[in-house]
């Protein structure tokens, strides 16, 4: 056992530094109210110099696995039924291609850290199992598949061990989101018989905390009330105050969509955003142009309020929601971390002092013998 001072230093100095950073930063919510009316470029990050450090600090705490200590962090959790278009939405936000194919493409929680980057050359990396693997846009899908196989195996099974994807790229929103496996009720293509229960358990673990914002991805072609992802989110967020809905494939099922998103029969407190999925070999720029044209010219879709349509609107909403939840949660996170540190330091101080010589060791040993004889 080492002396008290070095032992205390081992009590996660990175956590201590993160707490100090959060304590020094102004986390008043008034700042965001003042800036809400500023015009913002589509997709480009709207965080200023005071917000980016806060998000970096939360990401650092997540990397340190502080949630395993019972301290919840503000998180945007992406859920949706299988084939809801979830991957397409995330691809559009990040401007990269994610794994595609039959069955479950996301087999582990994928933590996506998007960072607006001044360098025109994108920087991508994967973090898992204690290592960092650099990659690039051309190979990112294959790299994710390989990392997933290392975490969850080569079969069709899933795991709750996360994989982190860091994307530093020009004109992406500053966001951290957790993409979860798509919900499926019937096991196919060699999936485990209890695949629904496994996925449900992972989803409920992530969406239950009050600090979680639920990004519910719904296909325009379905009855929202029958979506399993809606049922799950309603179990933990009955009023919908933590839920934002993204309606995909608006171009395929435009009829009645206006009524569905304005009636809000399923209590989506943070509102709806309707989007058009990228088709075929379209570039992301072409897809956004086609999306804007769709909501301007389609007889049904053009009636939907422009504050409820398009990937740029979704990006802006997510950035603002993320800022709000971080500001709301950080004081309590700081308090809980300080309480944990104080309790750990108190426990460490109760440990025997460092023994520097044989004589001290013998004295301590004799003291223990006396205690055993005279309990």
C-alpha positions in Angstrom: 0.0 0.0 0.0 1.4 3.4 -1.0 1.4 6.6 1.2 -1.8 8.6 1.4 -0.7 11.4 -1.0 0.1 9.3 -4.0 -3.0 7.1 -3.4 -5.2 10.2 -3.5 -3.6 11.3 -6.8 -4.7 8.0 -8.3 -8.3 8.9 -7.6 -8.9 9.8 -11.3 -7.2 13.2 -11.7 -8.9 13.5 -15.1 -12.3 13.4 -13.3 -11.1 16.0 -10.8 -9.9 18.2 -13.7 -13.2 17.8 -15.5 -15.1 18.8 -12.4 -12.9 21.9 -12.0 -13.6 22.8 -15.6 -17.3 22.5 -15.1 -17.2 24.5 -11.9 -15.3 27.4 -13.6 -17.5 27.6 -16.7 -20.6 29.8 -16.6 -23.4 27.3 -16.9 -26.3 29.8 -16.7 -29.1 29.1 -19.2 -29.7 32.8 -19.9 -27.0 32.8 -22.6 -28.8 30.4 -24.9 -32.0 32.4 -24.6 -30.2 35.5 -25.8 -28.7 33.8 -28.9 -31.8 31.9 -30.0 -32.7 34.5 -32.7 -29.3 34.6 -34.3 -29.3 33.3 -37.9 -27.6 29.9 -38.1 -26.1 28.2 -41.2 -27.6 24.8 -41.9 -25.7 21.9 -40.4 -22.8 24.2 -39.2 -22.2 24.0 -35.4 -23.9 26.8 -33.4 -21.9 26.3 -30.2 -19.7 29.1 -29.1 -16.5 29.0 -27.1 -18.4 28.5 -23.8 -20.5 25.6 -25.0 -17.9 23.5 -26.8 -15.8 23.0 -23.6 -18.9 21.8 -21.8 -19.7 19.2 -24.4 -16.0 18.1 -24.4 -16.2 17.7 -20.6 -19.3 15.6 -20.8 -17.7 13.4 -23.5 -14.6 13.1 -21.3 -16.7 11.9 -18.4 -18.5 9.4 -20.6 -15.1 8.1 -21.8 -14.1 7.6 -18.1 -17.2 5.4 -17.7 -18.5 7.6 -14.9 -22.0 6.4 -15.6 -20.9 3.0 -14.2 -20.6 4.8 -10.9 -24.3 5.7 -11.0 -23.8 9.3 -12.3 -26.0 9.9 -15.3 -24.8 12.2 -18.1 -27.0 14.2 -20.5 -27.4 12.1 -23.7 -29.3 12.2 -27.0 -30.4 8.6 -27.5 -31.5 7.6 -31.0 -34.1 4.8 -31.2 -36.3 3.4 -33.9 -38.0 0.3 -35.2 -35.9 -1.6 -37.7 -36.1 -0.1 -41.2 -37.3 3.2 -39.8 -34.5 5.1 -41.6 -32.5 5.7 -38.5 -29.1 5.1 -40.2 -30.0 7.5 -43.0 -30.8 10.3 -40.6 -27.5 9.8 -38.8 -25.6 9.7 -42.1 -27.1 13.0 -43.1 -26.2 14.7 -39.8 -22.6 13.3 -39.9 -22.1 13.4 -43.7 -20.6 9.8 -43.7 -21.8 6.4 -44.7 -22.7 3.9 -42.0 -23.0 0.1 -42.3 -26.0 -1.1 -44.3 -27.6 -4.5 -44.9 -30.3 -6.9 -44.0 -31.1 -7.4 -40.3 -29.6 -5.4 -37.5 -26.8 -3.1 -38.7 -26.2 -1.5 -35.3 -25.3 -4.4 -32.9 -23.7 -2.3 -30.2 -24.5 1.2 -28.8 -22.7 3.5 -31.2 -21.6 6.8 -29.5 -21.3 9.4 -32.3 -19.3 12.4 -31.4 -19.6 15.0 -34.2 -17.3 18.0 -34.0 -17.3 20.9 -36.4 -13.7 21.1 -37.7 -11.9 24.0 -39.4 -9.5 21.6 -41.3 -11.0 20.7 -44.7 -9.6 17.2 -44.3 -11.9 15.1 -42.1 -10.6 13.2 -39.1 -12.4 10.0 -38.1 -11.5 7.5 -35.5 -13.1 4.6 -33.5 -12.6 4.1 -29.8 -13.4 0.6 -28.3 -11.8 -1.9 -25.9 -9.3 0.7 -24.7 -7.9 1.5 -28.1 -8.2 4.2 -30.8 -8.3 3.2 -34.4 -8.0 5.9 -37.1 -10.0 5.6 -40.2 -11.4 7.6 -43.1 -14.7 8.3 -44.9 -14.1 5.7 -47.5 -13.5 2.9 -45.0 -15.6 4.0 -42.1 -18.4 1.5 -42.7 -16.0 -1.5 -42.9 -14.1 -0.2 -39.8 -17.3 0.0 -37.8 -18.2 -3.6 -38.9 -14.8 -4.9 -37.8 -15.0 -3.1 -34.5 -18.5 -4.4 -33.9 -17.3 -8.0 -34.6 -14.6 -7.5 -32.0 -17.0 -6.3 -29.4 -20.1 -8.4 -30.1 -18.7 -11.4 -32.1 -19.1 -12.3 -35.8 -22.6 -13.6 -35.5 -25.9 -11.7 -35.4 -25.8 -11.1 -31.6 -25.7 -7.8 -29.9 -23.8 -6.3 -27.0 -24.3 -3.4 -24.6 -20.5 -2.5 -24.7 -20.3 0.8 -26.6 -18.3 1.7 -29.7 -17.4 5.4 -30.0 -17.1 7.1 -33.5 -15.4 10.5 -33.5 -16.1 12.6 -36.6 -14.2 15.9 -36.9 -15.4 17.5 -40.1 -16.3 20.9 -41.6 -20.0 21.8 -41.5 -21.2 19.1 -39.1 -23.2 20.1 -35.9 -21.4 19.8 -32.6 -23.4 16.8 -31.2 -22.9 13.7 -29.2 -25.6 11.0 -29.8 -25.9 7.3 -28.9 -27.4 5.2 -31.7 -29.0 1.9 -30.5 -29.9 -1.3 -32.3 -33.1 -1.1 -34.3 -36.1 -2.8 -32.7 -37.2 -6.1 -34.2 -39.7 -8.5 -32.7 -39.0 -11.6 -34.9 -35.5 -13.1 -35.0 -34.3 -13.5 -38.6 -31.0 -14.3 -40.3 -29.5 -16.2 -37.4 -30.4 -13.7 -34.7 -30.8 -15.0 -31.1 -34.3 -16.1 -30.2 -34.5 -13.5 -27.4 -33.2 -10.6 -29.7 -36.3 -8.5 -28.9 -35.7 -8.8 -25.1 -32.0 -8.0 -25.5 -32.6 -4.9 -27.6 -35.4 -3.7 -25.3 -33.2 -4.0 -22.3 -30.4 -1.9 -23.9 -32.9 0.7 -25.1 -34.6 1.0 -21.7 -31.2 1.3 -20.0 -30.3 4.3 -22.1 -33.7 6.1 -22.3 -34.9 5.7 -18.7 -32.6 8.3 -17.0 -34.2 11.8 -16.8 -31.0 13.2 -18.3 -31.6 11.4 -21.6 -33.3 13.0 -24.6 -35.0 10.5 -26.8 -34.7 11.0 -30.6 -37.4 8.7 -31.9 -37.1 7.9 -35.6 -40.4 7.1 -37.3 -41.3 6.1 -40.9 -43.9 8.4 -42.5 -45.6 5.3 -43.8 -46.6 3.8 -40.5 -49.2 4.5 -37.8 -47.0 6.2 -35.1 -49.1 4.8 -32.3 -48.1 1.2 -33.4 -44.4 1.8 -33.4 -42.5 -0.1 -30.7 -40.0 2.7 -30.2 -42.9 5.0 -29.3 -44.3 2.5 -26.8 -40.9 2.2 -25.2 -40.4 6.0 -24.9 -43.9 6.5 -23.5 -43.1 4.0 -20.7 -40.4 6.3 -19.4 -41.5 9.7 -20.8 -45.3 9.7 -20.6 -45.7 13.5 -21.3 -43.1 13.4 -24.1 -41.1 16.3 -22.6 -37.9 14.4 -23.4 -38.9 13.1 -26.8 -38.2 14.5 -30.3 -39.6 12.7 -33.3 -37.9 12.5 -36.7 -40.3 11.4 -39.5 -38.3 9.8 -42.4 -39.3 8.9 -46.0 -41.7 11.9 -46.2 -41.4 11.7 -50.0 -42.8 8.2 -50.1 -45.9 8.8 -47.9 -46.8 12.5 -48.1 -50.5 12.0 -47.9 -51.8 12.8 -44.4 -48.4 13.5 -42.9 -49.4 17.1 -42.1 -52.3 15.8 -40.0 -50.1 13.2 -38.3 -47.5 15.6 -37.1 -49.9 18.4 -36.1 -52.4 16.1 -34.3 -49.6 14.6 -32.1 -51.6 11.6 -30.9 -48.5 10.1 -29.3 -47.3 13.0 -27.1 -44.1 14.2 -28.7 -43.2 17.1 -26.4 -40.2 18.4 -28.3 -41.9 18.3 -31.6 -41.5 16.7 -35.0 -39.1 17.1 -37.9 -39.9 15.6 -41.3 -37.0 14.6 -43.5 -36.3 13.1 -46.9 -33.8 10.2 -47.0 -30.8 10.3 -49.3 -31.5 8.1 -52.4 -29.0 6.0 -54.3 -25.8 7.7 -55.3 -26.9 11.2 -54.3 -24.2 13.3 -52.6 -25.3 14.8 -49.2 -25.4 18.2 -50.8 -27.7 16.9 -53.6 -29.9 15.2 -51.0 -30.3 18.4 -49.1 -31.2 20.3 -52.3 -33.8 17.7 -53.2 -35.2 17.7 -49.7 -35.6 21.5 -49.8 -37.3 21.3 -53.2 -39.6 18.5 -52.0 -41.0 20.5 -49.0 -41.3 23.6 -51.2 -43.1 22.1 -54.2 -45.0 19.0 -53.0 -48.7 19.8 -52.7 -49.1 18.1 -49.3 -45.7 18.5 -47.8 -45.4 22.2 -48.6 -48.2 22.9 -46.1 -46.0 21.7 -43.2 -44.4 24.6 -41.3 -40.8 25.1 -42.4 -39.7 24.9 -38.8 -40.6 21.2 -38.9 -38.9 20.1 -42.1 -35.4 19.2 -43.2 -32.1 17.9 -41.9 -30.7 21.4 -41.2 -33.7 22.1 -39.0 -33.2 18.8 -37.2 -29.5 19.6 -36.6 -30.3 23.1 -35.2 -33.0 21.6 -32.9 -30.7 18.9 -31.6 -27.9 21.5 -30.9 -30.3 23.7 -28.9 -31.8 20.8 -27.0 -28.4 19.4 -26.2 -27.3 22.8 -24.9 -30.4 23.1 -22.7 -30.0 19.6 -21.2 -26.3 20.1 -20.4 -26.9 23.4 -18.7 -29.7 21.8 -16.7 -27.8 18.7 -15.6 -24.2 20.0 -15.0 -24.7 21.4 -11.5 -26.1 18.1 -10.2 -23.3 16.2 -12.0 -20.7 18.3 -10.3 -22.3 17.8 -6.9 -22.5 14.0 -7.4 -18.9 13.8 -8.5 -17.7 15.8 -5.6 -19.7 13.6 -3.2 -18.1 10.5 -4.7 -14.6 12.0 -4.5 -15.2 13.0 -0.9 -16.5 9.6 0.1 -13.5 7.9 -1.7 -11.0 10.1 0.0 -12.6 9.5 3.4 -12.3 5.8 2.8 -8.7 6.1 1.7 -7.8 8.1 4.8 -9.1 5.2 6.9 -6.5 2.8 5.4 -3.3 2.0 7.5 -0.4 4.4 6.9 2.4 3.4 4.6 5.0 1.2 6.4 8.5 2.4 5.7 10.6 -0.1 7.7 10.6 -3.6 9.1 10.2 -2.1 12.6 7.0 -0.3 11.6 5.7 -3.5 10.0 6.4 -5.5 13.2 4.7 -2.9 15.3 1.6 -2.9 13.1 1.6 -6.7 13.1 1.7 -6.8 16.9 -1.1 -4.3 17.1 -3.3 -6.5 14.9 -2.5 -9.6 17.1 -3.6 -7.6 20.1 -6.8 -6.6 18.4 -7.5 -10.3 17.5 -6.9 -11.4 21.1 -9.1 -8.7 22.6 -12.0 -8.1 20.2 
